[in-house]
């Protein structure tokens, strides 16, 4: 049985930072990892310091326009 992290979504948040750094902060090149963080936050009901607290707004964590 997998043990849950004390900090849900930490890995996904760190992956975003690494991707953004690697790609000169071009968020369009990190869409996949951003979506993984969004999914993680939904799964943990945003009960993580790594998730945006505006879950009731039905908007993604990061807008990619």
PDBQT receptor file of N, H, CA, C and O in Angstrom, charges set to zero:
ATOM      1  N   UNK A   1       0.833  -1.174   0.000  1.00  0.00    +0.000 N 
ATOM      2  CA  UNK A   1       0.000   0.000   0.000  1.00  0.00    +0.000 C 
ATOM      3  C   UNK A   1       0.887   1.250   0.000  1.00  0.00    +0.000 C 
ATOM      4  O   UNK A   1       1.797   1.368   0.820  1.00  0.00    +0.000 OA
ATOM      5  N   UNK A   2       0.617   2.184  -0.925  1.00  0.00    +0.000 N 
ATOM      6  H   UNK A   2      -0.122   2.088  -1.591  1.00  0.00    +0.000 HD
ATOM      7  CA  UNK A   2       1.425   3.395  -1.036  1.00  0.00    +0.000 C 
ATOM      8  C   UNK A   2       1.122   4.348   0.114  1.00  0.00    +0.000 C 
ATOM      9  O   UNK A   2      -0.029   4.536   0.506  1.00  0.00    +0.000 OA
ATOM     10  N   UNK A   3       2.178   4.938   0.636  1.00  0.00    +0.000 N 
ATOM     11  H   UNK A   3       3.113   4.785   0.317  1.00  0.00    +0.000 HD
ATOM     12  CA  UNK A   3       2.024   5.885   1.725  1.00  0.00    +0.000 C 
ATOM     13  C   UNK A   3       1.778   7.278   1.145  1.00  0.00    +0.000 C 
ATOM     14  O   UNK A   3       2.483   7.707   0.232  1.00  0.00    +0.000 OA
ATOM     15  N   UNK A   4       0.775   7.980   1.677  1.00  0.00    +0.000 N 
ATOM     16  H   UNK A   4       0.202   7.631   2.418  1.00  0.00    +0.000 HD
ATOM     17  CA  UNK A   4       0.484   9.314   1.196  1.00  0.00    +0.000 C 
ATOM     18  C   UNK A   4       1.505  10.304   1.743  1.00  0.00    +0.000 C 
ATOM     19  O   UNK A   4       1.962  10.183   2.879  1.00  0.00    +0.000 OA
ATOM     20  N   UNK A   5       1.844  11.260   0.933  1.00  0.00    +0.000 N 
ATOM     21  H   UNK A   5       1.473  11.358   0.010  1.00  0.00    +0.000 HD
ATOM     22  CA  UNK A   5       2.794  12.284   1.328  1.00  0.00    +0.000 C 
ATOM     23  C   UNK A   5       2.145  13.235   2.326  1.00  0.00    +0.000 C 
ATOM     24  O   UNK A   5       0.941  13.489   2.277  1.00  0.00    +0.000 OA
ATOM     25  N   UNK A   6       2.973  13.757   3.238  1.00  0.00    +0.000 N 
ATOM     26  H   UNK A   6       3.951  13.551   3.279  1.00  0.00    +0.000 HD
ATOM     27  CA  UNK A   6       2.475  14.762   4.166  1.00  0.00    +0.000 C 
ATOM     28  C   UNK A   6       2.200  16.070   3.431  1.00  0.00    +0.000 C 
ATOM     29  O   UNK A   6       1.430  16.905   3.906  1.00  0.00    +0.000 OA
ATOM     30  N   UNK A   7       2.825  16.241   2.282  1.00  0.00    +0.000 N 
ATOM     31  H   UNK A   7       3.450  15.563   1.897  1.00  0.00    +0.000 HD
ATOM     32  CA  UNK A   7       2.625  17.422   1.455  1.00  0.00    +0.000 C 
ATOM     33  C   UNK A   7       2.160  16.979   0.065  1.00  0.00    +0.000 C 
ATOM     34  O   UNK A   7       2.972  16.822  -0.847  1.00  0.00    +0.000 OA
ATOM     35  N   UNK A   8       0.853  16.779  -0.087  1.00  0.00    +0.000 N 
ATOM     36  H   UNK A   8       0.194  16.906   0.654  1.00  0.00    +0.000 HD
ATOM     37  CA  UNK A   8       0.364  16.356  -1.404  1.00  0.00    +0.000 C 
ATOM     38  C   UNK A   8       0.748  17.366  -2.484  1.00  0.00    +0.000 C 
ATOM     39  O   UNK A   8       0.761  18.572  -2.238  1.00  0.00    +0.000 OA
ATOM     40  N   UNK A   9       1.046  16.889  -3.628  1.00  0.00    +0.000 N 
ATOM     41  H   UNK A   9       1.035  15.909  -3.828  1.00  0.00    +0.000 HD
ATOM     42  CA  UNK A   9       1.330  17.676  -4.832  1.00  0.00    +0.000 C 
ATOM     43  C   UNK A   9       2.686  18.382  -4.805  1.00  0.00    +0.000 C 
ATOM     44  O   UNK A   9       2.967  19.195  -5.686  1.00  0.00    +0.000 OA
ATOM     45  N   UNK A  10       3.515  18.097  -3.836  1.00  0.00    +0.000 N 
ATOM     46  H   UNK A  10       3.288  17.437  -3.121  1.00  0.00    +0.000 HD
ATOM     47  CA  UNK A  10       4.839  18.728  -3.779  1.00  0.00    +0.000 C 
ATOM     48  C   UNK A  10       5.667  18.350  -5.003  1.00  0.00    +0.000 C 
ATOM     49  O   UNK A  10       6.319  19.204  -5.605  1.00  0.00    +0.000 OA
ATOM     50  N   UNK A  11       5.641  17.078  -5.367  1.00  0.00    +0.000 N 
ATOM     51  H   UNK A  11       5.112  16.385  -4.878  1.00  0.00    +0.000 HD
ATOM     52  CA  UNK A  11       6.414  16.624  -6.525  1.00  0.00    +0.000 C 
ATOM     53  C   UNK A  11       5.973  17.364  -7.787  1.00  0.00    +0.000 C 
ATOM     54  O   UNK A  11       6.806  17.824  -8.568  1.00  0.00    +0.000 OA
ATOM     55  N   UNK A  12       4.657  17.474  -7.979  1.00  0.00    +0.000 N 
ATOM     56  H   UNK A  12       3.981  17.101  -7.344  1.00  0.00    +0.000 HD
ATOM     57  CA  UNK A  12       4.136  18.136  -9.170  1.00  0.00    +0.000 C 
ATOM     58  C   UNK A  12       4.529  19.618  -9.189  1.00  0.00    +0.000 C 
ATOM     59  O   UNK A  12       4.882  20.154 -10.238  1.00  0.00    +0.000 OA
ATOM     60  N   UNK A  13       4.467  20.269  -8.038  1.00  0.00    +0.000 N 
ATOM     61  H   UNK A  13       4.180  19.833  -7.185  1.00  0.00    +0.000 HD
ATOM     62  CA  UNK A  13       4.855  21.684  -7.956  1.00  0.00    +0.000 C 
ATOM     63  C   UNK A  13       6.346  21.851  -8.270  1.00  0.00    +0.000 C 
ATOM     64  O   UNK A  13       6.734  22.789  -8.966  1.00  0.00    +0.000 OA
ATOM     65  N   UNK A  14       7.169  20.950  -7.759  1.00  0.00    +0.000 N 
ATOM     66  H   UNK A  14       6.853  20.188  -7.194  1.00  0.00    +0.000 HD
ATOM     67  CA  UNK A  14       8.604  21.002  -8.042  1.00  0.00    +0.000 C 
ATOM     68  C   UNK A  14       8.883  20.726  -9.513  1.00  0.00    +0.000 C 
ATOM     69  O   UNK A  14       9.780  21.326 -10.106  1.00  0.00    +0.000 OA
ATOM     70  N   UNK A  15       8.108  19.811 -10.101  1.00  0.00    +0.000 N 
ATOM     71  H   UNK A  15       7.379  19.324  -9.619  1.00  0.00    +0.000 HD
ATOM     72  CA  UNK A  15       8.265  19.509 -11.526  1.00  0.00    +0.000 C 
ATOM     73  C   UNK A  15       7.958  20.733 -12.380  1.00  0.00    +0.000 C 
ATOM     74  O   UNK A  15       8.616  20.956 -13.397  1.00  0.00    +0.000 OA
ATOM     75  N   UNK A  16       6.960  21.535 -11.978  1.00  0.00    +0.000 N 
ATOM     76  H   UNK A  16       6.425  21.353 -11.152  1.00  0.00    +0.000 HD
ATOM     77  CA  UNK A  16       6.645  22.760 -12.707  1.00  0.00    +0.000 C 
ATOM     78  C   UNK A  16       7.812  23.729 -12.626  1.00  0.00    +0.000 C 
ATOM     79  O   UNK A  16       8.213  24.305 -13.638  1.00  0.00    +0.000 OA
ATOM     80  N   UNK A  17       8.358  23.914 -11.438  1.00  0.00    +0.000 N 
ATOM     81  H   UNK A  17       8.033  23.446 -10.616  1.00  0.00    +0.000 HD
ATOM     82  CA  UNK A  17       9.496  24.826 -11.283  1.00  0.00    +0.000 C 
ATOM     83  C   UNK A  17      10.670  24.390 -12.161  1.00  0.00    +0.000 C 
ATOM     84  O   UNK A  17      11.304  25.216 -12.817  1.00  0.00    +0.000 OA
ATOM     85  N   UNK A  18      10.948  23.101 -12.167  1.00  0.00    +0.000 N 
ATOM     86  H   UNK A  18      10.433  22.429 -11.634  1.00  0.00    +0.000 HD
ATOM     87  CA  UNK A  18      12.054  22.591 -12.974  1.00  0.00    +0.000 C 
ATOM     88  C   UNK A  18      11.786  22.803 -14.463  1.00  0.00    +0.000 C 
ATOM     89  O   UNK A  18      12.679  23.206 -15.208  1.00  0.00    +0.000 OA
ATOM     90  N   UNK A  19      10.569  22.533 -14.885  1.00  0.00    +0.000 N 
ATOM     91  H   UNK A  19       9.844  22.205 -14.279  1.00  0.00    +0.000 HD
ATOM     92  CA  UNK A  19      10.215  22.694 -16.294  1.00  0.00    +0.000 C 
ATOM     93  C   UNK A  19      10.303  24.159 -16.712  1.00  0.00    +0.000 C 
ATOM     94  O   UNK A  19      10.844  24.473 -17.772  1.00  0.00    +0.000 OA
ATOM     95  N   UNK A  20       9.778  25.046 -15.888  1.00  0.00    +0.000 N 
ATOM     96  H   UNK A  20       9.339  24.791 -15.027  1.00  0.00    +0.000 HD
ATOM     97  CA  UNK A  20       9.824  26.468 -16.218  1.00  0.00    +0.000 C 
ATOM     98  C   UNK A  20      11.261  26.971 -16.280  1.00  0.00    +0.000 C 
ATOM     99  O   UNK A  20      11.614  27.736 -17.178  1.00  0.00    +0.000 OA
ATOM    100  N   UNK A  21      12.081  26.551 -15.341  1.00  0.00    +0.000 N 
ATOM    101  H   UNK A  21      11.794  25.930 -14.612  1.00  0.00    +0.000 HD
ATOM    102  CA  UNK A  21      13.491  26.960 -15.349  1.00  0.00    +0.000 C 
ATOM    103  C   UNK A  21      14.203  26.461 -16.601  1.00  0.00    +0.000 C 
ATOM    104  O   UNK A  21      14.971  27.193 -17.226  1.00  0.00    +0.000 OA
ATOM    105  N   UNK A  22      13.942  25.221 -16.955  1.00  0.00    +0.000 N 
ATOM    106  H   UNK A  22      13.318  24.626 -16.448  1.00  0.00    +0.000 HD
ATOM    107  CA  UNK A  22      14.574  24.601 -18.124  1.00  0.00    +0.000 C 
ATOM    108  C   UNK A  22      14.142  25.278 -19.429  1.00  0.00    +0.000 C 
ATOM    109  O   UNK A  22      14.904  25.327 -20.395  1.00  0.00    +0.000 OA
ATOM    110  N   UNK A  23      12.912  25.798 -19.445  1.00  0.00    +0.000 N 
ATOM    111  H   UNK A  23      12.293  25.759 -18.660  1.00  0.00    +0.000 HD
ATOM    112  CA  UNK A  23      12.341  26.361 -20.671  1.00  0.00    +0.000 C 
ATOM    113  C   UNK A  23      12.208  27.883 -20.633  1.00  0.00    +0.000 C 
ATOM    114  O   UNK A  23      11.325  28.451 -21.276  1.00  0.00    +0.000 OA
ATOM    115  N   UNK A  24      13.081  28.532 -19.884  1.00  0.00    +0.000 N 
ATOM    116  H   UNK A  24      13.799  28.071 -19.362  1.00  0.00    +0.000 HD
ATOM    117  CA  UNK A  24      13.119  29.993 -19.802  1.00  0.00    +0.000 C 
ATOM    118  C   UNK A  24      11.752  30.593 -19.448  1.00  0.00    +0.000 C 
ATOM    119  O   UNK A  24      11.351  31.626 -19.984  1.00  0.00    +0.000 OA
ATOM    120  N   UNK A  25      11.060  29.927 -18.545  1.00  0.00    +0.000 N 
ATOM    121  H   UNK A  25      11.385  29.088 -18.109  1.00  0.00    +0.000 HD
ATOM    122  CA  UNK A  25       9.768  30.361 -18.001  1.00  0.00    +0.000 C 
ATOM    123  C   UNK A  25       8.683  30.525 -19.061  1.00  0.00    +0.000 C 
ATOM    124  O   UNK A  25       7.803  31.377 -18.935  1.00  0.00    +0.000 OA
ATOM    125  N   UNK A  26       8.754  29.701 -20.104  1.00  0.00    +0.000 N 
ATOM    126  H   UNK A  26       9.469  29.009 -20.206  1.00  0.00    +0.000 HD
ATOM    127  CA  UNK A  26       7.712  29.659 -21.125  1.00  0.00    +0.000 C 
ATOM    128  C   UNK A  26       6.687  28.607 -20.700  1.00  0.00    +0.000 C 
ATOM    129  O   UNK A  26       6.906  27.410 -20.887  1.00  0.00    +0.000 OA
ATOM    130  N   UNK A  27       5.573  29.056 -20.130  1.00  0.00    +0.000 N 
ATOM    131  H   UNK A  27       5.395  30.028 -19.979  1.00  0.00    +0.000 HD
ATOM    132  CA  UNK A  27       4.578  28.131 -19.579  1.00  0.00    +0.000 C 
ATOM    133  C   UNK A  27       3.953  27.226 -20.639  1.00  0.00    +0.000 C 
ATOM    134  O   UNK A  27       3.464  26.143 -20.315  1.00  0.00    +0.000 OA
ATOM    135  N   UNK A  28       3.962  27.652 -21.887  1.00  0.00    +0.000 N 
ATOM    136  H   UNK A  28       4.359  28.531 -22.151  1.00  0.00    +0.000 HD
ATOM    137  CA  UNK A  28       3.391  26.824 -22.956  1.00  0.00    +0.000 C 
ATOM    138  C   UNK A  28       4.175  25.525 -23.147  1.00  0.00    +0.000 C 
ATOM    139  O   UNK A  28       3.643  24.542 -23.662  1.00  0.00    +0.000 OA
ATOM    140  N   UNK A  29       5.439  25.529 -22.731  1.00  0.00    +0.000 N 
ATOM    141  H   UNK A  29       5.871  26.328 -22.312  1.00  0.00    +0.000 HD
ATOM    142  CA  UNK A  29       6.255  24.326 -22.854  1.00  0.00    +0.000 C 
ATOM    143  C   UNK A  29       6.090  23.399 -21.654  1.00  0.00    +0.000 C 
ATOM    144  O   UNK A  29       6.678  22.318 -21.616  1.00  0.00    +0.000 OA
ATOM    145  N   UNK A  30       5.293  23.821 -20.675  1.00  0.00    +0.000 N 
ATOM    146  H   UNK A  30       4.815  24.699 -20.705  1.00  0.00    +0.000 HD
ATOM    147  CA  UNK A  30       5.123  23.037 -19.450  1.00  0.00    +0.000 C 
ATOM    148  C   UNK A  30       3.667  22.668 -19.191  1.00  0.00    +0.000 C 
ATOM    149  O   UNK A  30       3.293  22.378 -18.055  1.00  0.00    +0.000 OA
ATOM    150  N   UNK A  31       2.858  22.676 -20.219  1.00  0.00    +0.000 N 
ATOM    151  H   UNK A  31       3.162  22.911 -21.142  1.00  0.00    +0.000 HD
ATOM    152  CA  UNK A  31       1.425  22.419 -20.069  1.00  0.00    +0.000 C 
ATOM    153  C   UNK A  31       1.168  21.079 -19.390  1.00  0.00    +0.000 C 
ATOM    154  O   UNK A  31       0.313  20.984 -18.509  1.00  0.00    +0.000 OA
ATOM    155  N   UNK A  32       1.891  20.058 -19.787  1.00  0.00    +0.000 N 
ATOM    156  H   UNK A  32       2.586  20.135 -20.503  1.00  0.00    +0.000 HD
ATOM    157  CA  UNK A  32       1.646  18.721 -19.230  1.00  0.00    +0.000 C 
ATOM    158  C   UNK A  32       1.874  18.691 -17.725  1.00  0.00    +0.000 C 
ATOM    159  O   UNK A  32       1.051  18.145 -16.989  1.00  0.00    +0.000 OA
ATOM    160  N   UNK A  33       2.974  19.266 -17.257  1.00  0.00    +0.000 N 
ATOM    161  H   UNK A  33       3.642  19.709 -17.854  1.00  0.00    +0.000 HD
ATOM    162  CA  UNK A  33       3.250  19.224 -15.816  1.00  0.00    +0.000 C 
ATOM    163  C   UNK A  33       2.293  20.128 -15.041  1.00  0.00    +0.000 C 
ATOM    164  O   UNK A  33       1.964  19.842 -13.889  1.00  0.00    +0.000 OA
ATOM    165  N   UNK A  34       1.851  21.204 -15.660  1.00  0.00    +0.000 N 
ATOM    166  H   UNK A  34       2.119  21.436 -16.595  1.00  0.00    +0.000 HD
ATOM    167  CA  UNK A  34       0.861  22.078 -15.023  1.00  0.00    +0.000 C 
ATOM    168  C   UNK A  34      -0.463  21.329 -14.864  1.00  0.00    +0.000 C 
ATOM    169  O   UNK A  34      -1.119  21.429 -13.828  1.00  0.00    +0.000 OA
ATOM    170  N   UNK A  35      -0.846  20.585 -15.890  1.00  0.00    +0.000 N 
ATOM    171  H   UNK A  35      -0.312  20.503 -16.732  1.00  0.00    +0.000 HD
ATOM    172  CA  UNK A  35      -2.079  19.800 -15.818  1.00  0.00    +0.000 C 
ATOM    173  C   UNK A  35      -1.973  18.708 -14.754  1.00  0.00    +0.000 C 
ATOM    174  O   UNK A  35      -2.962  18.390 -14.094  1.00  0.00    +0.000 OA
ATOM    175  N   UNK A  36      -0.784  18.135 -14.583  1.00  0.00    +0.000 N 
ATOM    176  H   UNK A  36       0.020  18.394 -15.119  1.00  0.00    +0.000 HD
ATOM    177  CA  UNK A  36      -0.596  17.123 -13.545  1.00  0.00    +0.000 C 
ATOM    178  C   UNK A  36      -0.782  17.725 -12.150  1.00  0.00    +0.000 C 
ATOM    179  O   UNK A  36      -1.350  17.079 -11.269  1.00  0.00    +0.000 OA
ATOM    180  N   UNK A  37      -0.311  18.947 -11.948  1.00  0.00    +0.000 N 
ATOM    181  H   UNK A  37       0.150  19.471 -12.664  1.00  0.00    +0.000 HD
ATOM    182  CA  UNK A  37      -0.522  19.613 -10.658  1.00  0.00    +0.000 C 
ATOM    183  C   UNK A  37      -2.010  19.896 -10.455  1.00  0.00    +0.000 C 
ATOM    184  O   UNK A  37      -2.538  19.683  -9.364  1.00  0.00    +0.000 OA
ATOM    185  N   UNK A  38      -2.675  20.364 -11.480  1.00  0.00    +0.000 N 
ATOM    186  H   UNK A  38      -2.246  20.537 -12.367  1.00  0.00    +0.000 HD
ATOM    187  CA  UNK A  38      -4.115  20.630 -11.387  1.00  0.00    +0.000 C 
ATOM    188  C   UNK A  38      -4.861  19.360 -10.988  1.00  0.00    +0.000 C 
ATOM    189  O   UNK A  38      -5.730  19.392 -10.117  1.00  0.00    +0.000 OA
ATOM    190  N   UNK A  39      -4.522  18.261 -11.617  1.00  0.00    +0.000 N 
ATOM    191  H   UNK A  39      -3.816  18.236 -12.325  1.00  0.00    +0.000 HD
ATOM    192  CA  UNK A  39      -5.166  16.982 -11.317  1.00  0.00    +0.000 C 
ATOM    193  C   UNK A  39      -4.887  16.560  -9.879  1.00  0.00    +0.000 C 
ATOM    194  O   UNK A  39      -5.788  16.101  -9.176  1.00  0.00    +0.000 OA
ATOM    195  N   UNK A  40      -3.646  16.714  -9.446  1.00  0.00    +0.000 N 
ATOM    196  H   UNK A  40      -2.915  17.087 -10.016  1.00  0.00    +0.000 HD
ATOM    197  CA  UNK A  40      -3.279  16.357  -8.077  1.00  0.00    +0.000 C 
ATOM    198  C   UNK A  40      -4.073  17.196  -7.078  1.00  0.00    +0.000 C 
ATOM    199  O   UNK A  40      -4.588  16.672  -6.090  1.00  0.00    +0.000 OA
ATOM    200  N   UNK A  41      -4.168  18.491  -7.340  1.00  0.00    +0.000 N 
ATOM    201  H   UNK A  41      -3.750  18.916  -8.142  1.00  0.00    +0.000 HD
ATOM    202  CA  UNK A  41      -4.900  19.377  -6.430  1.00  0.00    +0.000 C 
ATOM    203  C   UNK A  41      -6.378  18.995  -6.353  1.00  0.00    +0.000 C 
ATOM    204  O   UNK A  41      -6.981  19.050  -5.281  1.00  0.00    +0.000 OA
ATOM    205  N   UNK A  42      -6.953  18.613  -7.478  1.00  0.00    +0.000 N 
ATOM    206  H   UNK A  42      -6.463  18.569  -8.348  1.00  0.00    +0.000 HD
ATOM    207  CA  UNK A  42      -8.349  18.171  -7.473  1.00  0.00    +0.000 C 
ATOM    208  C   UNK A  42      -8.497  16.903  -6.648  1.00  0.00    +0.000 C 
ATOM    209  O   UNK A  42      -9.465  16.759  -5.901  1.00  0.00    +0.000 OA
ATOM    210  N   UNK A  43      -7.546  15.981  -6.776  1.00  0.00    +0.000 N 
ATOM    211  H   UNK A  43      -6.760  16.098  -7.383  1.00  0.00    +0.000 HD
ATOM    212  CA  UNK A  43      -7.622  14.717  -6.052  1.00  0.00    +0.000 C 
ATOM    213  C   UNK A  43      -7.488  14.903  -4.547  1.00  0.00    +0.000 C 
ATOM    214  O   UNK A  43      -8.111  14.172  -3.777  1.00  0.00    +0.000 OA
ATOM    215  N   UNK A  44      -6.688  15.864  -4.120  1.00  0.00    +0.000 N 
ATOM    216  H   UNK A  44      -6.181  16.458  -4.746  1.00  0.00    +0.000 HD
ATOM    217  CA  UNK A  44      -6.509  16.080  -2.678  1.00  0.00    +0.000 C 
ATOM    218  C   UNK A  44      -7.431  17.179  -2.157  1.00  0.00    +0.000 C 
ATOM    219  O   UNK A  44      -7.278  17.655  -1.032  1.00  0.00    +0.000 OA
ATOM    220  N   UNK A  45      -8.384  17.572  -2.988  1.00  0.00    +0.000 N 
ATOM    221  H   UNK A  45      -8.508  17.186  -3.902  1.00  0.00    +0.000 HD
ATOM    222  CA  UNK A  45      -9.372  18.601  -2.635  1.00  0.00    +0.000 C 
ATOM    223  C   UNK A  45      -8.700  19.903  -2.201  1.00  0.00    +0.000 C 
ATOM    224  O   UNK A  45      -9.174  20.599  -1.303  1.00  0.00    +0.000 OA
ATOM    225  N   UNK A  46      -7.598  20.211  -2.855  1.00  0.00    +0.000 N 
ATOM    226  H   UNK A  46      -7.213  19.646  -3.586  1.00  0.00    +0.000 HD
ATOM    227  CA  UNK A  46      -6.857  21.456  -2.640  1.00  0.00    +0.000 C 
ATOM    228  C   UNK A  46      -6.324  21.599  -1.214  1.00  0.00    +0.000 C 
ATOM    229  O   UNK A  46      -6.055  22.711  -0.761  1.00  0.00    +0.000 OA
ATOM    230  N   UNK A  47      -6.172  20.487  -0.514  1.00  0.00    +0.000 N 
ATOM    231  H   UNK A  47      -6.390  19.583  -0.883  1.00  0.00    +0.000 HD
ATOM    232  CA  UNK A  47      -5.652  20.504   0.854  1.00  0.00    +0.000 C 
ATOM    233  C   UNK A  47      -4.140  20.342   0.830  1.00  0.00    +0.000 C 
ATOM    234  O   UNK A  47      -3.582  19.434   1.446  1.00  0.00    +0.000 OA
ATOM    235  N   UNK A  48      -3.505  21.227   0.116  1.00  0.00    +0.000 N 
ATOM    236  H   UNK A  48      -3.958  21.964  -0.384  1.00  0.00    +0.000 HD
ATOM    237  CA  UNK A  48      -2.058  21.218  -0.007  1.00  0.00    +0.000 C 
ATOM    238  C   UNK A  48      -1.571  22.652  -0.123  1.00  0.00    +0.000 C 
ATOM    239  O   UNK A  48      -2.226  23.495  -0.737  1.00  0.00    +0.000 OA
ATOM    240  N   UNK A  49      -0.427  22.918   0.465  1.00  0.00    +0.000 N 
ATOM    241  H   UNK A  49       0.105  22.234   0.963  1.00  0.00    +0.000 HD
ATOM    242  CA  UNK A  49       0.152  24.252   0.341  1.00  0.00    +0.000 C 
ATOM    243  C   UNK A  49       0.612  24.525  -1.087  1.00  0.00    +0.000 C 
ATOM    244  O   UNK A  49       0.943  25.660  -1.427  1.00  0.00    +0.000 OA
ATOM    245  N   UNK A  50       0.634  23.500  -1.914  1.00  0.00    +0.000 N 
ATOM    246  H   UNK A  50       0.365  22.578  -1.637  1.00  0.00    +0.000 HD
ATOM    247  CA  UNK A  50       1.089  23.639  -3.293  1.00  0.00    +0.000 C 
ATOM    248  C   UNK A  50      -0.058  23.887  -4.267  1.00  0.00    +0.000 C 
ATOM    249  O   UNK A  50       0.152  23.961  -5.477  1.00  0.00    +0.000 OA
ATOM    250  N   UNK A  51      -1.269  24.015  -3.733  1.00  0.00    +0.000 N 
ATOM    251  H   UNK A  51      -1.440  23.955  -2.749  1.00  0.00    +0.000 HD
ATOM    252  CA  UNK A  51      -2.444  24.220  -4.571  1.00  0.00    +0.000 C 
ATOM    253  C   UNK A  51      -3.042  25.601  -4.325  1.00  0.00    +0.000 C 
ATOM    254  O   UNK A  51      -3.010  26.116  -3.207  1.00  0.00    +0.000 OA
ATOM    255  N   UNK A  52      -3.576  26.178  -5.364  1.00  0.00    +0.000 N 
ATOM    256  H   UNK A  52      -3.603  25.760  -6.272  1.00  0.00    +0.000 HD
ATOM    257  CA  UNK A  52      -4.256  27.462  -5.274  1.00  0.00    +0.000 C 
ATOM    258  C   UNK A  52      -5.495  27.289  -4.400  1.00  0.00    +0.000 C 
ATOM    259  O   UNK A  52      -6.174  26.265  -4.486  1.00  0.00    +0.000 OA
ATOM    260  N   UNK A  53      -5.790  28.266  -3.573  1.00  0.00    +0.000 N 
ATOM    261  H   UNK A  53      -5.239  29.097  -3.503  1.00  0.00    +0.000 HD
ATOM    262  CA  UNK A  53      -6.917  28.173  -2.643  1.00  0.00    +0.000 C 
ATOM    263  C   UNK A  53      -8.227  28.632  -3.272  1.00  0.00    +0.000 C 
ATOM    264  O   UNK A  53      -9.226  28.759  -2.563  1.00  0.00    +0.000 OA
ATOM    265  N   UNK A  54      -8.256  28.883  -4.569  1.00  0.00    +0.000 N 
ATOM    266  H   UNK A  54      -7.445  28.780  -5.144  1.00  0.00    +0.000 HD
ATOM    267  CA  UNK A  54      -9.475  29.382  -5.205  1.00  0.00    +0.000 C 
ATOM    268  C   UNK A  54     -10.225  28.259  -5.920  1.00  0.00    +0.000 C 
ATOM    269  O   UNK A  54     -10.706  28.442  -7.038  1.00  0.00    +0.000 OA
ATOM    270  N   UNK A  55     -10.323  27.111  -5.279  1.00  0.00    +0.000 N 
ATOM    271  H   UNK A  55      -9.933  26.962  -4.371  1.00  0.00    +0.000 HD
ATOM    272  CA  UNK A  55     -10.944  25.950  -5.925  1.00  0.00    +0.000 C 
ATOM    273  C   UNK A  55     -12.391  26.176  -6.310  1.00  0.00    +0.000 C 
ATOM    274  O   UNK A  55     -12.870  25.553  -7.258  1.00  0.00    +0.000 OA
ATOM    275  N   UNK A  56     -13.094  27.033  -5.619  1.00  0.00    +0.000 N 
ATOM    276  H   UNK A  56     -12.705  27.539  -4.849  1.00  0.00    +0.000 HD
ATOM    277  CA  UNK A  56     -14.492  27.288  -5.942  1.00  0.00    +0.000 C 
ATOM    278  C   UNK A  56     -14.680  28.104  -7.194  1.00  0.00    +0.000 C 
ATOM    279  O   UNK A  56     -15.803  28.242  -7.680  1.00  0.00    +0.000 OA
ATOM    280  N   UNK A  57     -13.617  28.644  -7.722  1.00  0.00    +0.000 N 
ATOM    281  H   UNK A  57     -12.705  28.533  -7.327  1.00  0.00    +0.000 HD
ATOM    282  CA  UNK A  57     -13.731  29.516  -8.880  1.00  0.00    +0.000 C 
ATOM    283  C   UNK A  57     -13.798  28.756 -10.199  1.00  0.00    +0.000 C 
ATOM    284  O   UNK A  57     -14.071  29.348 -11.243  1.00  0.00    +0.000 OA
ATOM    285  N   UNK A  58     -13.550  27.443 -10.157  1.00  0.00    +0.000 N 
ATOM    286  H   UNK A  58     -13.328  26.962  -9.309  1.00  0.00    +0.000 HD
ATOM    287  CA  UNK A  58     -13.579  26.599 -11.362  1.00  0.00    +0.000 C 
ATOM    288  C   UNK A  58     -12.643  27.095 -12.459  1.00  0.00    +0.000 C 
ATOM    289  O   UNK A  58     -12.937  26.940 -13.644  1.00  0.00    +0.000 OA
ATOM    290  N   UNK A  59     -11.530  27.685 -12.072  1.00  0.00    +0.000 N 
ATOM    291  H   UNK A  59     -11.292  27.811 -11.109  1.00  0.00    +0.000 HD
ATOM    292  CA  UNK A  59     -10.554  28.094 -13.071  1.00  0.00    +0.000 C 
ATOM    293  C   UNK A  59      -9.254  27.347 -12.807  1.00  0.00    +0.000 C 
ATOM    294  O   UNK A  59      -8.958  26.993 -11.666  1.00  0.00    +0.000 OA
ATOM    295  N   UNK A  60      -8.477  27.107 -13.862  1.00  0.00    +0.000 N 
ATOM    296  H   UNK A  60      -8.717  27.394 -14.789  1.00  0.00    +0.000 HD
ATOM    297  CA  UNK A  60      -7.224  26.376 -13.677  1.00  0.00    +0.000 C 
ATOM    298  C   UNK A  60      -6.251  27.164 -12.826  1.00  0.00    +0.000 C 
ATOM    299  O   UNK A  60      -6.360  28.382 -12.688  1.00  0.00    +0.000 OA
ATOM    300  N   UNK A  61      -5.291  26.437 -12.255  1.00  0.00    +0.000 N 
ATOM    301  H   UNK A  61      -5.203  25.448 -12.367  1.00  0.00    +0.000 HD
ATOM    302  CA  UNK A  61      -4.265  27.041 -11.424  1.00  0.00    +0.000 C 
ATOM    303  C   UNK A  61      -3.503  28.104 -12.204  1.00  0.00    +0.000 C 
ATOM    304  O   UNK A  61      -3.213  29.174 -11.670  1.00  0.00    +0.000 OA
ATOM    305  N   UNK A  62      -3.183  27.826 -13.437  1.00  0.00    +0.000 N 
ATOM    306  H   UNK A  62      -3.419  26.957 -13.872  1.00  0.00    +0.000 HD
ATOM    307  CA  UNK A  62      -2.407  28.740 -14.249  1.00  0.00    +0.000 C 
ATOM    308  C   UNK A  62      -3.066  28.852 -15.601  1.00  0.00    +0.000 C 
ATOM    309  O   UNK A  62      -3.306  27.841 -16.262  1.00  0.00    +0.000 OA
ATOM    310  N   UNK A  63      -3.355  30.036 -16.011  1.00  0.00    +0.000 N 
ATOM    311  H   UNK A  63      -3.160  30.857 -15.474  1.00  0.00    +0.000 HD
ATOM    312  CA  UNK A  63      -3.947  30.275 -17.321  1.00  0.00    +0.000 C 
ATOM    313  C   UNK A  63      -2.829  30.319 -18.353  1.00  0.00    +0.000 C 
ATOM    314  O   UNK A  63      -1.824  31.006 -18.167  1.00  0.00    +0.000 OA
ATOM    315  N   UNK A  64      -3.010  29.595 -19.418  1.00  0.00    +0.000 N 
ATOM    316  H   UNK A  64      -3.826  29.037 -19.569  1.00  0.00    +0.000 HD
ATOM    317  CA  UNK A  64      -1.979  29.513 -20.465  1.00  0.00    +0.000 C 
ATOM    318  C   UNK A  64      -2.464  30.216 -21.718  1.00  0.00    +0.000 C 
ATOM    319  O   UNK A  64      -2.785  29.565 -22.712  1.00  0.00    +0.000 OA
ATOM    320  N   UNK A  65      -2.519  31.528 -21.681  1.00  0.00    +0.000 N 
ATOM    321  H   UNK A  65      -2.258  32.057 -20.874  1.00  0.00    +0.000 HD
ATOM    322  CA  UNK A  65      -2.956  32.303 -22.863  1.00  0.00    +0.000 C 
ATOM    323  C   UNK A  65      -1.774  32.786 -23.646  1.00  0.00    +0.000 C 
ATOM    324  O   UNK A  65      -1.941  33.453 -24.667  1.00  0.00    +0.000 OA
TER     325      UNK A  65
